[in-house]
């Protein structure tokens, strides 16, 4: 089953306050929704691996948050600042090798969204949080919390 990933650029202080119970929601500076398929179907492997790390890597956001595939995660600002240029470099190398892409290329649009949120975070000194959308069955969906505005 394919899920969408929700990625958001968030100041580290907000995440720390959220982890410590001083905040109940996170306010995104920039947020995107992209396909989780990017973590498995993208080629070449180096591009897929950096996308997998960007979308599914990082620290656990908070121990009480749950999802059947993986819990919400957070890349602190120091990590987001390294992912942004790595993803940009690998994406540009891929584009140089493959030549111009069709403007309607679905993968390119999805990758661009991930790159944009990480570059936004890097510019502002933010981290990036990642949530997976709730599953379609009601029982498990009720257990998934996405505290993002």
N, C-alpha and C positions, 0 to 999 in steps of 0.2 A: 504494500500500500504506500502510495506517495503522500508525503506531507508537505505543507508549506512551512518555511522557516520565517520567523519574524525577527529581524535584526534591528537594533536601535543604538544610536550613539547617545551615551549617558555619561555625565560627569562621575568620576570615581566616588566623589563624596556622597552622591545620591545612593549609589550601590552600597557603600559602607553603612549609611544610615538605614537603608532597607534591610540589610543583613542583621543589623542590631536592633531592629524593631522601631526605629525612630521615624520611619516612613512606611506607608502602606502601599504606595504606588510609585512607579518610576516615570518621570516626565522626559520623553525623548526629544532630543534636538533634531534628529533626522531618523526616520525609520523606513524600513522597506519590507516587503513580503516577496520572497523568492522561493523557487522550487527546491526542495531538499534533494531532488534528483542530481543537482550539481555536485553533490558529495560522492556520487558513484558512477555517473554516466559520462562525465566530461573526459575528453582526451585532448591532449596528451596527459600522461600520468602526473607530471610535475604540476600542471595546472589543476588537475583534480585534487591532488594532495594538499595544495595550499587552500583551495576552496573548502575541502573537508575540515582542515584545521580552523579556518575562519568561521565556518558555520557551526561545527560540532565541537570544536576544541575550547580550551579555557578552563576556568575554575567553576565548580558548582556555584550557582548563584545563591541558593539558600537551601538548606537541607530538607525543609518541609515542602518544597515544590516538587511535583511529580509529573512525569509523562511516560507512557508505556514504552516509547522508543529510547528516549534519553531525557534526563532532567534539564531544566534551563541552565545555561552556562554564561560566563562572563569573561571577557578578555579585558583586564585592566588597561589603562591608558598606555602603559609601557609595552604591553603585548600588541595592542591595536596599532601603535606607532610603527611596529616592525612588520606587521602583516600588510599594511597598506602599500608600502613600496615594494615588498616582495611580490604581492599579487599584481601590481602595476607592471613590474619588470617582466614577470612570466607571461602575462597577458600580451604585452607589447611584443615579446619574442615570438609568441605564437602567431600573432597577427603578421609579423614580418615574414615568417615562414609560409603561412597559408595564403597570404595575399588579402586583398580587400574582401570583406564579408558582405553578404546581402544585408541591406538595412533592416530587413524583416527577420533576420536570423534570431530565433528564439533564444538559443544558448547565449549569444552575444548580449542580448538585452538583459537576461538574468544575471550574467557575470558582471555587467556594468552596474547593476543595482548594488551588488555586494561590494564592488570596488568603491562606489560612491559613498556608502555608509562608513566604510573603513577610512576613506580619505577625509570625510567630514570629521570623524572622531580624531584622526591624527592631527588635523589642522587646529582643532579646539582643545586638544589635550584630553579628550574623553576616552572612555572605554567603550566596548560594544557588548551588549547583552544579546543572547539568542534564545528564542523560544520556538518550540514546534507547535503548530496549530493543534487543537484538540482532535482526537480521533472521532470518527463518525458515529460510533455507538454511544448512546446516551449515558450509560453507566460509567464508562471510563472518561467520557468527556466532562462529566461533572467533577471529576477529581483533578482536572487540569486547570490551573490558575495562571493567567497571564496578566500580571499587575503593571500594565503599561498604558500610559495615556499620551 
